[in-house]
Amino acid sequence: MASLQVRQFGPITDSTKIELTSLVLLLGRQSTGKSSYMKVLSFCCWLEKRIMISSEDVVSQYTHNNRFVRELKQFHRLNDDYFRAETSIIYEGDAVVINYSGVNGNPKITRKKDFSKLRHNRKLCYIPSERNLVSAIQNVDRSYKATDRDVLFNFIYEWNEAKSPYTSEHPFRLSVTGDFCYVNKSGLDVVRRADGTETPSFYASSGVQSVMPLDVMTDYITSRVGQNAPLSIIERNLMEDMPADSVRRMTEYQSASLFIEEPEQNLFPESQRLVLLRIVASLNKALKSGSEGSSVFITSHSPYVLSVINVLMLAAGVSEAGKNCGDIISEAYILPSSSISGYFIGEDGVFRSVLERDIPMLSGNDLDGVSDWVDEKINALNSLGC
């Protein structure tokens, strides 16, 4: 199982060593380091993928001239303040280990012992909180001009690839309350209602604008597992002497990894539930389609997101006990209970697990301080006899 530990990076004091299960939920207040951690994770996963599939000496490229830090800063729009002399990043992936230490240092990158057997191709996607830009800004692909290729530029680029299959003949139902479908009409993003009327996404509600790229991208990325992966002619030629199974592991996506910021954004609680179920169902399909473990990493501060995951964990426990709960929770939403984990970032920048193993469920005690405040104030006001 892959893992990542980050110390003294931006607001993060110590993430501790986090084992990257199939579904990871990272909770915390604003500006405590949720996205910072996920950005480091996604960059390390992307670099590992490059090393696994590339014909170039990528290891040498990223262990010299501060390229690792420069590209991490540029792609995820991080400034120098995130890095300190005490900064440490230790990533152990499926086939590669990355160890970075120090503000001006280069990482040590090593391939694992059985690298030739472990290497494979995976599909990656970072879905940022600014995802609604693709629907809220007309012609965003022409409007957004990044000097360097950053995470938003990359998401816009990937959006144009991901939306292509969902045409008028193959509309994609969105996971929000109401009956809305996404349709790609010759490049124009359109929302179709149950009565057949259509509206350009530019004029849709903020909730639909937010969920549209999240739903479509999640479905597309996970559906690529088991499908052909684009490789250069040079890379394909270098595989001529490889065993057939190794060639297949390189030329077909064996897994998918999604990094999702705040899936609850602009959504009614019921729609948050539907979005989470869609994400888990898509992850489940990817896990069954690939030879390697697919994963979804989510940052959130929504109690509804947490509650839905807890229901699914309980359903997993019931299923693992040999009882059929299919009439209550569809099997499409049930992951092994051991494949779900959750963490909370305290104001001190230290991560801690919120998994209560005896139940097992994820604790929401740190997430909902508002209820305690409401109860306290109501009791105090009622004591006045008002």
C-alpha positions in Angstrom: 0.0 0.0 0.0 1.3 3.4 -0.9 2.0 6.0 1.8 2.9 9.7 2.1 4.3 11.7 5.1 4.7 15.5 4.9 6.4 17.6 7.5 6.9 21.3 7.8 5.2 22.2 4.5 3.0 25.3 4.4 0.5 25.0 7.3 1.3 21.3 7.8 3.4 20.5 10.8 3.3 16.7 10.5 0.8 14.6 8.4 2.2 11.4 10.0 2.6 8.5 7.7 -0.7 8.1 5.9 -1.5 4.8 4.3 -3.3 5.5 1.1 -6.3 3.3 1.1 -8.7 3.1 -1.9 -10.8 6.0 -0.4 -9.3 8.6 1.9 -11.2 11.5 3.4 -9.2 14.4 4.8 -11.1 16.8 7.0 -10.1 20.1 8.6 -10.8 23.8 8.8 -10.0 26.2 6.1 -6.2 26.9 5.5 -5.1 24.0 7.7 -3.4 22.1 4.9 -5.9 19.8 3.3 -5.3 20.9 -0.3 -1.6 21.3 0.4 -1.2 17.7 1.3 -3.3 16.5 -1.6 -1.2 18.6 -4.0 2.0 17.0 -2.8 0.4 13.6 -3.1 -0.9 14.1 -6.6 2.4 15.5 -7.8 4.3 12.5 -6.4 1.8 10.1 -8.0 2.2 11.9 -11.3 6.0 11.8 -11.1 5.9 8.1 -10.3 3.7 7.5 -13.3 6.2 9.3 -15.5 9.0 7.2 -14.2 7.0 4.0 -14.8 6.0 4.6 -18.4 8.7 6.9 -19.8 11.6 5.8 -22.0 13.6 8.8 -20.6 15.7 8.9 -17.5 13.1 10.8 -15.5 14.8 10.0 -12.2 17.9 11.9 -13.2 15.8 14.8 -14.5 14.0 15.3 -11.2 17.0 14.7 -8.8 19.0 17.7 -10.2 18.6 21.4 -10.6 15.7 21.7 -8.2 13.3 20.5 -10.9 11.1 18.6 -8.3 10.5 21.8 -6.3 10.2 24.1 -9.2 7.5 22.0 -11.0 5.6 21.3 -7.8 5.4 25.1 -7.2 4.5 26.0 -10.7 1.9 23.3 -11.3 0.0 23.8 -8.0 0.7 27.5 -7.7 2.7 27.4 -4.5 5.1 30.1 -3.4 8.4 29.9 -1.5 6.7 30.2 1.9 5.5 26.6 1.7 9.1 25.3 1.8 11.4 25.5 4.8 14.8 24.0 5.7 12.9 21.4 7.8 10.4 20.5 5.0 10.2 16.7 4.4 8.3 14.7 1.9 8.4 10.9 2.0 6.4 9.1 -0.6 6.4 5.4 -1.1 4.4 4.4 -4.1 3.7 1.2 -6.0 7.0 1.1 -7.7 9.0 4.2 -6.7 10.1 5.9 -3.4 10.6 9.7 -3.3 12.4 11.3 -0.4 12.7 15.1 -0.3 14.4 17.1 2.5 15.3 20.7 2.7 14.3 23.9 1.0 16.9 23.9 -1.7 17.6 20.2 -1.9 16.8 17.6 -4.6 14.9 14.5 -3.8 16.3 11.0 -3.6 14.2 8.9 -6.0 14.7 5.1 -6.1 13.0 2.4 -8.1 11.8 -0.6 -6.0 13.5 -3.9 -6.4 11.0 -5.4 -8.7 10.4 -2.2 -10.6 10.2 -4.0 -14.0 7.3 -6.1 -12.8 5.6 -3.4 -10.7 5.6 -0.7 -13.3 2.2 0.0 -15.0 0.2 2.8 -16.5 -2.4 4.7 -14.5 -4.9 7.5 -15.2 -4.6 10.5 -12.9 -6.8 13.5 -12.4 -6.8 16.4 -10.0 -10.3 18.0 -9.7 -9.8 21.4 -8.1 -12.3 23.5 -6.2 -12.3 25.9 -9.1 -13.7 23.3 -11.4 -16.9 25.3 -12.0 -14.7 27.6 -14.2 -15.3 25.3 -17.1 -19.0 25.9 -16.9 -19.3 29.4 -15.4 -16.9 31.1 -17.9 -17.7 30.9 -21.6 -14.9 29.7 -23.8 -12.7 29.2 -20.8 -10.1 27.2 -22.8 -9.4 30.4 -24.7 -9.9 32.8 -21.8 -7.6 31.2 -19.3 -4.0 31.7 -20.4 -1.4 30.3 -18.0 2.1 31.4 -18.6 3.1 28.0 -17.4 1.0 24.9 -17.4 -0.6 24.8 -14.0 -3.4 22.8 -12.3 -6.2 24.9 -13.7 -4.8 24.9 -17.2 -4.4 21.2 -17.0 -7.9 20.6 -15.7 -9.4 22.7 -18.6 -7.3 20.7 -21.1 -8.4 17.4 -19.6 -12.0 18.6 -19.5 -12.1 18.9 -23.3 -10.9 15.3 -23.5 -13.3 13.9 -20.8 -16.5 15.5 -22.1 -16.2 14.1 -25.7 -18.2 10.9 -25.2 -21.3 12.5 -23.6 -23.2 13.6 -26.8 -26.9 14.1 -27.4 -27.1 10.4 -28.2 -25.3 9.5 -24.9 -26.3 12.1 -22.3 -24.9 11.8 -18.8 -27.2 12.1 -15.9 -25.9 14.4 -13.2 -26.0 13.4 -9.5 -27.9 16.4 -8.2 -31.5 16.6 -7.0 -33.8 17.1 -10.0 -33.4 15.4 -13.3 -30.5 17.0 -15.1 -28.2 15.5 -17.8 -25.0 16.8 -19.3 -24.7 16.9 -23.1 -21.7 17.9 -25.2 -23.2 19.6 -28.3 -20.3 20.0 -30.7 -18.1 21.3 -27.8 -20.8 23.4 -26.1 -21.6 22.3 -22.6 -25.3 22.0 -22.2 -27.6 20.9 -19.3 -30.7 19.0 -20.4 -33.8 18.9 -18.2 -36.3 16.0 -17.8 -38.7 17.7 -20.2 -36.0 17.9 -22.9 -35.3 21.6 -22.7 -31.6 22.6 -22.8 -29.6 25.4 -21.3 -25.9 26.2 -21.8 -24.0 25.5 -18.6 -23.1 29.2 -18.4 -26.7 29.9 -17.4 -27.1 26.9 -15.0 -27.2 27.2 -11.2 -24.0 27.3 -9.3 -24.7 23.8 -7.9 -25.1 22.3 -11.4 -22.0 24.2 -12.6 -20.0 22.7 -9.8 -21.2 19.1 -10.1 -21.2 18.9 -13.9 -17.4 18.8 -14.4 -17.0 16.7 -11.2 -19.5 14.0 -12.3 -18.3 13.9 -15.9 -14.6 13.8 -15.1 -15.1 11.1 -12.4 -17.0 8.9 -14.7 -14.6 9.4 -17.6 -11.4 8.9 -15.7 -12.5 5.8 -13.9 -14.0 4.3 -17.1 -10.5 4.5 -18.8 -9.2 1.7 -16.6 -8.7 -1.4 -18.8 -8.7 0.8 -21.9 -5.8 1.7 -24.2 -3.4 4.4 -23.0 -1.7 6.8 -25.4 2.0 6.3 -25.7 4.6 7.7 -28.1 6.0 5.6 -30.9 9.4 5.7 -29.2 7.9 4.3 -26.0 6.0 1.6 -27.9 9.1 0.6 -29.8 11.1 0.2 -26.6 8.5 -2.4 -25.5 9.2 -4.8 -28.3 11.4 -7.1 -26.2 9.1 -6.9 -23.1 6.9 -9.9 -22.1 3.3 -9.6 -23.4 1.8 -9.0 -19.9 4.3 -6.2 -19.2 3.4 -4.6 -22.6 -0.3 -4.8 -21.7 0.3 -3.2 -18.3 1.9 -0.2 -20.0 -0.4 0.2 -23.0 -3.6 -0.2 -21.0 -4.5 1.8 -17.9 -4.3 -0.5 -14.9 -5.8 1.9 -12.4 -7.1 5.4 -11.8 -6.4 8.0 -9.1 -8.7 10.9 -8.5 -7.8 13.9 -6.2 -11.0 15.8 -5.4 -11.3 19.1 -3.6 -14.5 19.8 -1.7 -17.1 17.7 -3.6 -19.8 19.4 -1.5 -19.2 22.8 -3.1 -22.5 24.7 -3.8 -24.6 21.6 -3.2 -27.7 20.9 -1.2 -27.2 18.1 1.4 -29.2 15.6 -0.7 -27.1 16.4 -3.7 -23.9 15.9 -1.6 -25.1 12.4 -0.9 -25.7 11.7 -4.5 -22.3 13.0 -5.6 -20.5 10.8 -3.0 -22.4 7.7 -4.1 -21.5 8.4 -7.7 -17.8 8.8 -6.8 -17.8 5.5 -4.8 -19.7 3.6 -7.5 -17.1 4.9 -10.1 -14.2 3.9 -7.8 -15.7 0.4 -7.4 -15.9 -0.1 -11.2 -12.3 1.0 -11.6 -11.1 -1.4 -8.8 -12.8 -4.3 -10.6 -11.5 -3.3 -14.1 -7.8 -2.9 -13.3 -5.0 -5.1 -12.1 -3.7 -2.3 -9.7 -5.5 -0.5 -7.0 -7.5 2.6 -8.0 -8.1 5.3 -5.5 -10.0 8.5 -4.6 -8.6 11.1 -2.2 -11.1 13.7 -1.0 -10.7 16.9 1.0 -13.8 18.2 2.7 -15.3 20.0 5.7 -18.9 18.8 5.1 -20.5 16.6 7.8 -22.8 15.2 5.1 -19.9 13.8 3.2 -18.6 12.2 6.4 -22.0 10.8 7.2 -22.5 9.2 3.8 -19.1 7.5 4.0 -20.0 6.2 7.5 -23.2 4.6 6.2 -21.2 2.9 3.5 -18.6 1.7 6.1 -21.5 0.2 8.1 -22.9 -1.5 5.1 -19.5 -2.9 4.3 -19.3 -4.4 7.8 -22.7 -5.9 7.4 -21.8 -7.4 4.1 -18.5 -8.8 5.4 -20.4 -10.5 8.2 -22.2 -12.5 5.5 -25.5 -10.6 5.6 -27.2 -9.3 2.5 -27.9 -5.6 2.7 -28.5 -5.1 -1.0 -32.1 -3.9 -0.4 -30.7 -1.1 1.8 -27.4 -0.1 0.2 -26.6 -1.2 -3.4 -23.5 -3.3 -3.8 -22.3 -0.7 -6.3 -21.6 1.5 -3.2 -19.9 -1.0 -1.0 -16.2 -1.0 -0.6 -14.2 -3.2 1.8 -14.3 -1.5 5.2 -10.5 -1.7 5.4 -10.2 0.3 2.1 -11.7 3.5 3.7 -9.7 5.8 6.0 -10.2 9.3 7.3 -8.0 12.0 8.9 -8.5 15.4 10.6 -6.0 18.2 10.6 -5.8 20.1 13.8 -5.1 23.8 14.1 -1.6 22.8 15.1 -1.0 21.3 11.6 -0.9 17.8 12.9 -2.9 15.0 11.2 -4.6 12.3 13.2 -6.8 9.4 12.2 -10.5 9.7 12.9 -11.2 6.0 12.2 -12.9 4.3 15.2 -11.9 0.7 14.6 -14.3 -0.8 17.0 -17.4 0.3 15.1 -15.8 0.9 12.4 -16.8 4.5 11.5 -15.1 7.9 11.0 -15.6 10.2 13.9 -17.1 13.6 13.3 -16.5 15.1 16.7 -13.9 17.5 15.4 -16.0 18.5 12.4 -19.1 19.7 14.0 -18.4 22.3 16.7 -21.5 24.3 15.7 -24.0 21.9 17.2 -22.3 22.3 20.6 -22.4 26.0 20.3 -26.1 26.0 19.3 -27.0 23.7 22.3 -25.0 25.8 24.7 -26.6 29.1 23.6 -30.2 27.7 23.4 -29.9 26.3 27.0 -28.5 29.6 28.2 -31.3 31.6 26.6 -34.0 29.2 27.8 -32.6 29.5 31.3 -33.6 33.2 31.2 -37.2 32.1 30.8 -37.7 33.8 27.4 
